[in-house]
């Protein structure tokens, strides 16, 4: 395990990278929060954000102690010897891995795969098939699942009363469901907390369903309903690393203060608190929030969407012909590992902790991963020489310089230009780590992110306990998948 993170000292940023007052930059903060704080210099902003978080928690906590359903008790209760799962967000990257793993799990009786309708008019089945193919998973699982009645596609809007589905279907889910895995969420790292209110409202509506499920079985035939939420390490985005590893707990003494920053993390924190409150008030409802860190491509084919920040960095480096030297360690988890860990927890025989941190328990040096990528990119250059490293400062300064006269073709070839503010501050965090002694640097998450405790996650999940460090084969899968989709053309 990584030792508790020492406070990262505040260093002077490189003037070439920033056009903001240096006093406004605290390099002890994680990269996304530096970005947010650097452009928010209002001294009243921080307390206002904490108040906004508390206000939203209070607003959506009303009535949590009682099930909000007018439906009558079930007349024909489902046999609860096998789990029935409601999975939201099953057409996303992690959701696809979750659905595949659940369909392969013989313990599972039925899965309701719940998603919003497609804006392009695709059917649920078409969307799921497309994602399964993209990830190299067995799409025949979908066909078999629907034929056997184990898989039911459901479309609706969770922000609406009754999840926006027909009342009879809602009643059926309420009667049958033993587990809710809430994985759907708006992905937006730019907006403030109010932009996520619909996601928070959807979470509350799903909590209402969970409360109804928990109270629906007569004569206590039904075991406690489990509500599992895919949260994010961004709920710790302003955590003080000098306090040690971020704990696997829901009741945090300075929760609102540690969560403040980008709206995405603040909203995830709000949802966590609502879920935890519901379980505290309702003994027949058990809840767990998974604070998930950076997810990378997993098995079988290493699929890692090229619109995420790290693939964008590699594609841009390919165009420049050099890679940036990155410091620190990385605790990224492959998406199939995240999915299986959640399933391990879902079916764990004992009551679960209210929060689990899902980051790799055995981090690997960022330089090790970048070294493998360097070798592979060098081979792809077809005899044009090794793919060498330059300092992070120089690489990101080159990016800044290119941004001054970038054309549309440049932006297509160097997509990091579209995320320039993010990469500016990634450069700051990297520069801060570079100034630290090696023994300290090698215990700090790349980008000065907080280190998280994982002891409880490892106790609950055999997948986490037995997980090996990321290695060359993992990186080869990523690069191979990117290459098949034209990254290096």
N, C-alpha and C positions, 0 to 999 in steps of 0.2 A: 504493500500500500504506500501511497505517497504520504510523506510527512505533512503536518499542517503547514499551510502556506505562510511564509513570513511576509510582512507588509512589503509591497513593492515600492521602492523609493520613487519620489516624484523627480523626474529628470527633465531637463530643458529639451523641448521638441526641436526638430530640425526646421529652421525657418523656411527652407525651400518647400516644405510639405504643407505648411499651414498659413492661412491668412487670418488667424484669429489671435487675440491676446493670449500670451503664454500662461498668464496667471489663471486663465479659465480652464486649463487642462490638468486633470489629476490622473496620472498614469497608473494609479493603484486601482482604478476602476476598470471593469471589463470593457472590451472594445465597443460593443453596441451602446453602452451607457455613456462612454466618452463622446461618441457621436451625438447622442441626444443632449447631453449637458453642455457641450461646446456651443451649441446653437441656441441654448436656452439660458440666458444670463440674468433673468429676472430673479432677484433674491427671494421672492415670495413663491416661486414656482414649485420648489420642493415641498413645502408644507401644503400647498394647494393640491398637489398630486396625491399626497398621503390622505388628505381629506376626501378627495374624489374617490379613492379606493375604498375608504371606510364607508362613505355614503352609498356606493353601489352595493357593497356587501349588505348593508342594512336594508336597502330597498328590496333586494331579492331574497332576503331571509324571512320576510313576512310569511307566516303560515307554514313554516317548514315542519312543525311538529305534528301536522295532521295531513293525511293523504288527500289530495285535491282531485277527487273523482266522484262523479254522481252515478257511476255504474253499479249495478247490483252485484252481490257476491257471486262467484262462479258456481254454476250448477253441476258441471262435469269437470272436476279438477284434473289437470294433467298429472300423469305419474312422474314424480320428481326424482326418480332414481338416476336420470341422466340430464345433464345441463342443457338448457335452451338459452341461446345467446342472442341478444340484440347488439349488433355491431354497427356503429355509425362511422361514416367516412371510409367505407370499404373500397372505394375506387381510387383512393390516394396511394402513395408509395408504401407507407407503413400499413395502411388498411388492407392492401392487396396481400402483403405477407401474412397479416393476421388471418385473413379469410382463408388463404391457402392452408395455413397451419391448422386452423379449426376444422376444415373439411377433412384433413388427414387424420385428425384426432378421433379415434373410435369412441371416446367417452362422450362426445357431443351428440345430442339427439337432434337438435335443429338449430339453424342460424337464420336470423332475420338480418339481411344486409340492407341497412337503411341509408339512403342518400338523397340529396336534393335532385330534382329533375335536371337533366342535361340542358344547357343553354343552346346546344347545337342539335337538339332533337334526337340524340342517340338513345336507344333503349338501355335499361340497366344491364342486360346481358351483354350487349355490344361493348359497353364501357368496361365491364369486368374482363371480358375476353381480351380486349386491347391491352389492358394493364398486365394481365397474366402473361401474354405473349412478350411484352416489353421486358418483363423481368425473368423470362425463361422458365416460368412456372407451368405446371401441367393444367392447361385450360380444360382438359376433359373432366377435371374435378367439378367444374361448374355444371357441366351437362349431367354428370352422375348425381350431383347434389340435388338439382332441380327434379330429376326423374324420380329420385327416391324420396322426395319431400323433405330432405334435410336442409335445403337451401331455399329461402324465400326472399325474392327481391322486393323491397319496399321503397317507394319514393314519396317524399313529403317535405314539409318545411318545419323543422323542429322549433322555430321561433313562434309558430302558431299554436293555439290551444289544441290539445289532442294530437300534437305533432303533424297536423295538417293531413291526417289520413282518415279513412272511413271509420266510423265509430265501431263497427263490428270487428274490424281488424285490430283496432286499438284494444278492444275488450279481450280478443284472443291473445294478443301479446301480453297483456296484463295478467291473464290467467296462467300462461305457460312460462313466462320468462323467469330464469333464475339468475342470470348475469347480464349486466349492461356494460359494454365496453364503449365508452364515449371517446371517439378518436377524431371526429370531425371538428375543424376549427378554421377560422379565417386566418390565412397566412399573409401578414402585412407587418413589416418591420419599420414602417414609416409613420403610421397613424398613432394618435393618442388614444387614451382609454375610451372616450365616448364612442369611437368608431367600432368598438368591439361589443357594444351593449347587446346587439342582437345575438351574438355568440353566447353571452352570459345568460340572456333570456332563454335561449335554446337549452342551455345546461340546466337551468331551473326547471324547464318543462320536462326534461328527461329525469331529473330528480323526482318530480311529481309522479312520473310513471313508476320509478323505482319504489317510492313510498307506497303506491297502490299495489305493486307486485308484492311488496313485503307484507302487506296486510290482507292479501287476497285469498290465501289458502285456509279453509276451515279446519278446525281441530288441530291446528299447528302441524299439518302434514308437510308443509313446505319449509325447507331450510331457509336461513337468512338470505335475502337477496344481496348480491354483490354488485356494487357500482364501481367500475374501474375507469379512471380518467387519465388520458395521456396529456400530462402537463408538460412543463418545460423548465430547464435550468435557468431560464430568464426570470423566474420568480426570485432568484438570488442575484439579480443583476447589479444590485448596489451593496451586496454583502461585504463586510469587512473581513478580508482573508486572514487578518492577524488573530481573529477569534478561533481559528482552526478550521477543520473540515466542516462544510455546510451540513447540518444534521438532517436525518431522515425523520422529520417530525412535521406535523401540521400546525400545532400550536406554537408559534415562534414569538419570542418576546418583542421583536422589532420587525414583525413581518411586513407591515406596510412600508416601513422605511427601507428595508432590504429589497422590496419588490419594485420600488419606484424607478422609473426610467422610461423605456419604450413602452407604448401602450399594450403591445402584445404580451409582455411579461406581466404587466399590472393586471390585465384581464384574466390571464391564467391563474394568478394569485387569488383574484376574486372568486373564480370558479372553485378553486381548491377549498377556500374557506366555506363556501356554501355547501359543498359536498360533505366536508367534515362536520359541519353543524348538523346536517340532516342525520348523519349516523349517530351523533351524540344524543339527539332527541328521539331517535327511533331504534331501539335495540335490535329489531329484526332486519335492519339494513346495515350492511358492512361496506365500508368504502375505503378505497386506496387511490392516491394520486401518484403517478409516475413522473418524476422530474427527469425528463429525457434530455440528454445532451446532444452533441452533433451526431447525426445519423449518417453513416457512409454506406456505399453499395455493399451488398452482401451476397450470399449464395442464392441461386446457382451461378449467375452470370455477372455479378458486380454492378448491376444497373445503378447509376447515380446520375440523377437529372443534371443536364449540362447548364441549367439556369440557376444552379446553386453556386455559392461564392467560391468554393474550392475548385470545382471544375472550371469556373470562369477564370480563376487565377491561372490554372494550368494552360488553358487555351491561349490566354494572353501571353504567357511566358513562351509558348511555342512560337508565336509570332515574333517576339523579341529575340528569340534564340538563346535565352539565358533564364535561369531560375533564381528566385530570391532566396537568400539564406534565411531560414526561419529558426527561431530559438524556442526553447521550452519543450514540453511533452504534450502529446495528444491522447485523449481518452475517448476517441470516437468508437461508436458501436455499429456494427453492420445491421442493416434493417431486419434481416431474418432473426438475428439474435435478440433484438428488441422485442420482436413479435413473440418469440418463444418464451422470453422472460415474463412477459405479460400473461401468457397462457399458464406458465408455471404458477404464477401468483393466483390466477383466477381459480385454479383447482387445488390450491394448497389446502391441506386438511385442517389447518389451524387458523384461528382468526389472524387477519393480516394487520401489519402496521398501517397507520393512516397515510403514510407517505414513504415512497421508496425512490432512491436516486439511481437512475439508470445511466451511468457512464462506465467506461471500461475500468474494471478494477486493477488492471495491469497496464498502465499507460506505456507508450513507446515514444522515443525521442522524435520530435518533428524532423530533425535532420536525417534520421534513419529512413523515414517514409519518403522524404524529398530525394534522398540518395537513390532509392529504387526507381523513382520516377525519372531522375536524371539519366540513369542507365538505359531505361526503356526509350526515352525520347531520343537519346543519342543513337540508338539502333535504328529508329525510324527516320533519321536524317540521311540514311543510305550513304555512309562514307563521308559525310560532311564534317566529321569531327565530333568530339564529345560535347554533350550538353552541359555547359559549365554553370557555376554559381557566381553571382555577384552579391554584394551586401544588400540587405533589404532596403536600406536608405537609397542606394543607387537605383535599384529596380523601381521603387515607387516614385523616385524623382523622374525617371524616364517616362513613367506613366503620366505624371503631371505635365511634362513637357509635350508629350504627344497629344494630350487633351487640348492644348492651345490651338492646334490647327487640324483637328480630327475631321475626317470626312465620314459619310455614312458607311463607306466600305471599311474604313479604319475601325469604326465602332463594331461592325459585324465581325471583323477579324480579331479585335482586341476588346472583348465584351467588358473587361474590367473598367473601361472608360465610363460605362453606364453606372457603375457602383463606386465612383471616385470618392465620395465622402467616407464610405465604409473602409475602403482600402487606405485612405489617408490615416485613419486612426488605427487600423491594423498595423500600419507602419510605425506609429507611435508606440503601441504596445510592444511590438517586436524590438524596437530600438531600446525601450526600457529594459527588457529582458537581456539584451545584448550587453548592457552595462553592468549587470549583476555578476557576482562570482559564479563560476561554472557549477559548483555544488548546490548553490541556491537556484540558479537558472534551471537546472535539470529536475527540480521538484515543483516547478510552476507550470500551470497549463498555458499552452501557447496563446498569445494574445492577452495574457494576464487575467484569464478567466478564473473564477473561484474554483478551488478543489472541493469535491463533494465526497462525503462518507458513503460507502456502499456495503457496510457490514450486514445490514438488515436485508438488503436486496439479495446478497449472496446466501443468507440463511434461508430465504424463501425459495430461491430459484437455483436448481442444479445447473441450469444453463449458465448462469453467471458464475457459479462456483468453479466450474470446469473450464471456463473460457480461457483460451490462449491469447497471447498478445497478437496484435495485428502484425502480419508478416508479408513477405514478398508476394505470396500467392494472392493475398487480398488486393494489393496494389496492382498486380498484373491483371486481375479481373476488372478493376476500374478502368485502367488505361485501355484494355482491350475493348471494353464496351464503348468507351468514348470514341475510340478509333473506328469502330464499326459504324458509328453515326457521324463520321466525317469531321471530327474535331481537328485532325492533323492533315487535312487536305490543303 
